[in-house]
Amino acid sequence: MFLIITALAAIIATVIWYVHAPEDKYKVGLLSWFLWGATLMWFVDHVMAYLAEGGEFFELNLDATMLGISVLILALVVWMISLLISDPKGVLKTVLKQ
């Protein structure tokens, strides 16, 4: 399930980035790269496990779902930290000057 969650999030982030390209004010492209990297990692993991052990290709259980949600939350937190550091609207600069 974590492969499916990260792949869907990567697709959504890529579409949002592409709609607003070439202006990437909110660094959605960076979020997209994070999610595609995780998707590629999960895909390779699934393929290797399937070839080595067989069985089901997709894990559809609560643990796999929670892992997918955890990875998505971590990617969003890193993206938000990146946004706060770059401060595209200058909000933090204004608040810190007061």
BALODREN-942410 format. One record per atom (N, C-alpha, C): atom name; x, y, z. Coordinates in steps of 0.1 Angstrom, whole numbers, plus 5000, padded with zeros to 4 digits. Layout:
BEGIN
<"CA"; <X; Y; Z>>
...
This chain:
BEGIN
<"N"; <5008; 4988; 5000>>
<"CA"; <5000; 5000; 5000>>
<"C"; <5009; 5013; 5000>>
<"N"; <5021; 5012; 5006>>
<"CA"; <5029; 5024; 5007>>
<"C"; <5034; 5028; 4993>>
<"N"; <5036; 5018; 4984>>
<"CA"; <5039; 5021; 4970>>
<"C"; <5028; 5029; 4963>>
<"N"; <5016; 5024; 4965>>
<"CA"; <5005; 5031; 4959>>
<"C"; <5003; 5045; 4965>>
<"N"; <5004; 5047; 4978>>
<"CA"; <5002; 5060; 4984>>
<"C"; <5013; 5070; 4979>>
<"N"; <5025; 5066; 4979>>
<"CA"; <5036; 5075; 4974>>
<"C"; <5035; 5077; 4959>>
<"N"; <5031; 5068; 4952>>
<"CA"; <5030; 5070; 4937>>
<"C"; <5018; 5080; 4934>>
<"N"; <5007; 5078; 4941>>
<"CA"; <4996; 5088; 4939>>
<"C"; <5000; 5102; 4943>>
<"N"; <5007; 5103; 4955>>
<"CA"; <5011; 5116; 4959>>
<"C"; <5021; 5122; 4950>>
<"N"; <5030; 5114; 4944>>
<"CA"; <5040; 5119; 4935>>
<"C"; <5033; 5124; 4922>>
<"N"; <5023; 5116; 4917>>
<"CA"; <5016; 5121; 4905>>
<"C"; <5008; 5134; 4908>>
<"N"; <5002; 5135; 4919>>
<"CA"; <4995; 5147; 4923>>
<"C"; <5004; 5159; 4924>>
<"N"; <5015; 5157; 4930>>
<"CA"; <5025; 5168; 4932>>
<"C"; <5031; 5172; 4918>>
<"N"; <5033; 5162; 4910>>
<"CA"; <5039; 5165; 4896>>
<"C"; <5029; 5173; 4888>>
<"N"; <5016; 5169; 4889>>
<"CA"; <5006; 5177; 4881>>
<"C"; <5005; 5191; 4886>>
<"N"; <5005; 5193; 4899>>
<"CA"; <5004; 5206; 4905>>
<"C"; <5016; 5214; 4901>>
<"N"; <5028; 5208; 4901>>
<"CA"; <5040; 5215; 4897>>
<"C"; <5039; 5219; 4882>>
<"N"; <5035; 5210; 4874>>
<"CA"; <5034; 5212; 4859>>
<"C"; <5024; 5223; 4856>>
<"N"; <5013; 5224; 4863>>
<"CA"; <5003; 5234; 4860>>
<"C"; <5009; 5248; 4863>>
<"N"; <5017; 5249; 4873>>
<"CA"; <5023; 5262; 4877>>
<"C"; <5036; 5264; 4872>>
<"N"; <5042; 5255; 4863>>
<"CA"; <5055; 5257; 4858>>
<"C"; <5055; 5268; 4847>>
<"N"; <5066; 5275; 4845>>
<"CA"; <5079; 5273; 4851>>
<"C"; <5081; 5280; 4864>>
<"N"; <5071; 5288; 4869>>
<"CA"; <5072; 5294; 4882>>
<"C"; <5070; 5283; 4893>>
<"N"; <5080; 5281; 4901>>
<"CA"; <5079; 5271; 4912>>
<"C"; <5082; 5278; 4925>>
<"N"; <5073; 5288; 4928>>
<"CA"; <5075; 5297; 4939>>
<"C"; <5074; 5289; 4952>>
<"N"; <5066; 5279; 4953>>
<"CA"; <5064; 5271; 4965>>
<"C"; <5072; 5258; 4965>>
<"N"; <5081; 5256; 4956>>
<"CA"; <5089; 5245; 4955>>
<"C"; <5082; 5231; 4955>>
<"N"; <5071; 5231; 4947>>
<"CA"; <5064; 5219; 4946>>
<"C"; <5072; 5209; 4938>>
<"N"; <5081; 5214; 4929>>
<"CA"; <5090; 5205; 4922>>
<"C"; <5099; 5197; 4932>>
<"N"; <5103; 5203; 4942>>
<"CA"; <5111; 5196; 4952>>
<"C"; <5103; 5185; 4959>>
<"N"; <5091; 5188; 4963>>
<"CA"; <5082; 5178; 4969>>
<"C"; <5080; 5167; 4959>>
<"N"; <5078; 5170; 4946>>
<"CA"; <5076; 5160; 4936>>
<"C"; <5089; 5151; 4935>>
<"N"; <5100; 5156; 4936>>
<"CA"; <5113; 5148; 4935>>
<"C"; <5114; 5139; 4947>>
<"N"; <5110; 5144; 4959>>
<"CA"; <5110; 5136; 4971>>
<"C"; <5101; 5124; 4969>>
<"N"; <5089; 5126; 4965>>
<"CA"; <5079; 5116; 4964>>
<"C"; <5082; 5106; 4952>>
<"N"; <5088; 5111; 4941>>
<"CA"; <5092; 5101; 4931>>
<"C"; <5104; 5093; 4935>>
<"N"; <5113; 5099; 4943>>
<"CA"; <5124; 5091; 4949>>
<"C"; <5119; 5080; 4958>>
<"N"; <5109; 5083; 4966>>
<"CA"; <5103; 5073; 4975>>
<"C"; <5096; 5062; 4967>>
<"N"; <5089; 5067; 4957>>
<"CA"; <5081; 5057; 4948>>
<"C"; <5091; 5048; 4941>>
<"N"; <5102; 5053; 4936>>
<"CA"; <5112; 5044; 4929>>
<"C"; <5118; 5035; 4939>>
<"N"; <5121; 5039; 4951>>
<"CA"; <5127; 5031; 4961>>
<"C"; <5117; 5019; 4965>>
<"N"; <5104; 5023; 4967>>
<"CA"; <5094; 5012; 4970>>
<"C"; <5092; 5003; 4959>>
<"N"; <5093; 5008; 4946>>
<"CA"; <5091; 4999; 4935>>
<"C"; <5102; 4989; 4934>>
<"N"; <5114; 4994; 4935>>
<"CA"; <5126; 4984; 4935>>
<"C"; <5125; 4974; 4946>>
<"N"; <5121; 4979; 4958>>
<"CA"; <5119; 4970; 4969>>
<"C"; <5109; 4959; 4966>>
<"N"; <5097; 4963; 4960>>
<"CA"; <5087; 4954; 4957>>
<"C"; <5091; 4944; 4947>>
<"N"; <5098; 4948; 4936>>
<"CA"; <5102; 4939; 4926>>
<"C"; <5112; 4929; 4931>>
<"N"; <5122; 4934; 4939>>
<"CA"; <5132; 4925; 4944>>
<"C"; <5126; 4914; 4954>>
<"N"; <5117; 4919; 4962>>
<"CA"; <5110; 4910; 4972>>
<"C"; <5101; 4900; 4964>>
<"N"; <5095; 4904; 4954>>
<"CA"; <5086; 4895; 4946>>
<"C"; <5095; 4885; 4938>>
<"N"; <5106; 4889; 4933>>
<"CA"; <5115; 4880; 4926>>
<"C"; <5121; 4870; 4936>>
<"N"; <5125; 4875; 4947>>
<"CA"; <5132; 4866; 4957>>
<"C"; <5122; 4857; 4965>>
<"N"; <5111; 4862; 4968>>
<"CA"; <5102; 4854; 4977>>
<"C"; <5089; 4850; 4971>>
<"N"; <5085; 4857; 4960>>
<"CA"; <5072; 4855; 4954>>
<"C"; <5061; 4861; 4962>>
<"N"; <5049; 4856; 4961>>
<"CA"; <5038; 4861; 4969>>
<"C"; <5031; 4873; 4962>>
<"N"; <5024; 4881; 4971>>
<"CA"; <5017; 4893; 4965>>
<"C"; <5027; 4904; 4962>>
<"N"; <5024; 4912; 4952>>
<"CA"; <5032; 4923; 4948>>
<"C"; <5029; 4935; 4957>>
<"N"; <5016; 4938; 4959>>
<"CA"; <5012; 4949; 4967>>
<"C"; <5007; 4944; 4981>>
<"N"; <5012; 4950; 4991>>
<"CA"; <5008; 4947; 5005>>
<"C"; <4996; 4956; 5009>>
<"N"; <4985; 4950; 5011>>
<"CA"; <4973; 4957; 5014>>
<"C"; <4969; 4954; 5029>>
<"N"; <4976; 4960; 5038>>
<"CA"; <4973; 4958; 5052>>
<"C"; <4975; 4972; 5059>>
<"N"; <4971; 4972; 5072>>
<"CA"; <4972; 4984; 5080>>
<"C"; <4987; 4989; 5082>>
<"N"; <4996; 4980; 5084>>
<"CA"; <5010; 4984; 5086>>
<"C"; <5015; 4991; 5073>>
<"N"; <5012; 4985; 5062>>
<"CA"; <5017; 4991; 5049>>
<"C"; <5011; 5005; 5047>>
<"N"; <4998; 5006; 5050>>
<"CA"; <4991; 5019; 5049>>
<"C"; <4997; 5029; 5058>>
<"N"; <5000; 5025; 5070>>
<"CA"; <5006; 5035; 5080>>
<"C"; <5020; 5039; 5076>>
<"N"; <5027; 5030; 5070>>
<"CA"; <5041; 5033; 5065>>
<"C"; <5040; 5043; 5054>>
<"N"; <5030; 5041; 5045>>
<"CA"; <5029; 5050; 5034>>
<"C"; <5025; 5064; 5038>>
<"N"; <5016; 5065; 5048>>
<"CA"; <5011; 5078; 5054>>
<"C"; <5023; 5084; 5061>>
<"N"; <5031; 5076; 5068>>
<"CA"; <5043; 5082; 5076>>
<"C"; <5053; 5088; 5066>>
<"N"; <5055; 5081; 5055>>
<"CA"; <5065; 5086; 5045>>
<"C"; <5060; 5099; 5039>>
<"N"; <5047; 5099; 5036>>
<"CA"; <5041; 5111; 5030>>
<"C"; <5041; 5123; 5040>>
<"N"; <5039; 5120; 5052>>
<"CA"; <5040; 5131; 5062>>
<"C"; <5054; 5136; 5063>>
<"N"; <5064; 5127; 5064>>
<"CA"; <5078; 5131; 5065>>
<"C"; <5082; 5140; 5052>>
<"N"; <5078; 5136; 5041>>
<"CA"; <5081; 5143; 5029>>
<"C"; <5074; 5157; 5029>>
<"N"; <5062; 5158; 5034>>
<"CA"; <5055; 5171; 5036>>
<"C"; <5062; 5180; 5046>>
<"N"; <5067; 5174; 5057>>
<"CA"; <5074; 5182; 5067>>
<"C"; <5087; 5187; 5062>>
<"N"; <5095; 5179; 5055>>
<"CA"; <5107; 5184; 5049>>
<"C"; <5105; 5195; 5039>>
<"N"; <5094; 5193; 5031>>
<"CA"; <5090; 5203; 5021>>
<"C"; <5086; 5216; 5028>>
<"N"; <5079; 5215; 5039>>
<"CA"; <5075; 5227; 5046>>
<"C"; <5087; 5234; 5053>>
<"N"; <5096; 5227; 5058>>
<"CA"; <5108; 5233; 5063>>
<"C"; <5116; 5240; 5052>>
<"N"; <5117; 5234; 5041>>
<"CA"; <5123; 5240; 5029>>
<"C"; <5116; 5253; 5025>>
<"N"; <5103; 5253; 5026>>
<"CA"; <5095; 5265; 5023>>
<"C"; <5097; 5276; 5034>>
<"N"; <5098; 5272; 5046>>
<"CA"; <5100; 5282; 5057>>
<"C"; <5114; 5288; 5055>>
<"N"; <5124; 5280; 5051>>
<"CA"; <5137; 5286; 5050>>
<"C"; <5138; 5295; 5038>>
<"N"; <5132; 5292; 5027>>
<"CA"; <5132; 5301; 5015>>
<"C"; <5123; 5312; 5017>>
<"N"; <5112; 5311; 5024>>
<"CA"; <5102; 5322; 5027>>
<"C"; <5098; 5329; 5014>>
<"N"; <5091; 5323; 5005>>
<"CA"; <5088; 5329; 4992>>
<"C"; <5079; 5341; 4993>>
<"N"; <5071; 5343; 5003>>
<"CA"; <5062; 5354; 5004>>
<"C"; <5068; 5365; 5014>>
<"N"; <5079; 5362; 5020>>
<"CA"; <5085; 5371; 5029>>
<"C"; <5078; 5373; 5042>>
<"N"; <5070; 5363; 5046>>
<"CA"; <5062; 5364; 5058>>
<"C"; <5071; 5363; 5071>>
<"N"; <5080; 5354; 5071>>
<"CA"; <5088; 5352; 5082>>
<"C"; <5097; 5365; 5084>>
<"N"; <5102; 5370; 5074>>
<"CA"; <5110; 5382; 5075>>
<"C"; <5103; 5394; 5081>>
<"N"; <5090; 5395; 5077>>
<"CA"; <5082; 5406; 5083>>
<"C"; <5079; 5403; 5097>>
<"N"; <5076; 5391; 5101>>
<"CA"; <5073; 5387; 5115>>
<"C"; <5085; 5389; 5124>>
<"N"; <5097; 5385; 5119>>
<"CA"; <5109; 5386; 5127>>
<"C"; <5114; 5400; 5129>>
<"N"; <5110; 5409; 5120>>
<"CA"; <5114; 5423; 5121>>
<"C"; <5106; 5431; 5132>>
<"N"; <5094; 5425; 5135>>
<"CA"; <5085; 5432; 5145>>
<"C"; <5090; 5431; 5158>>
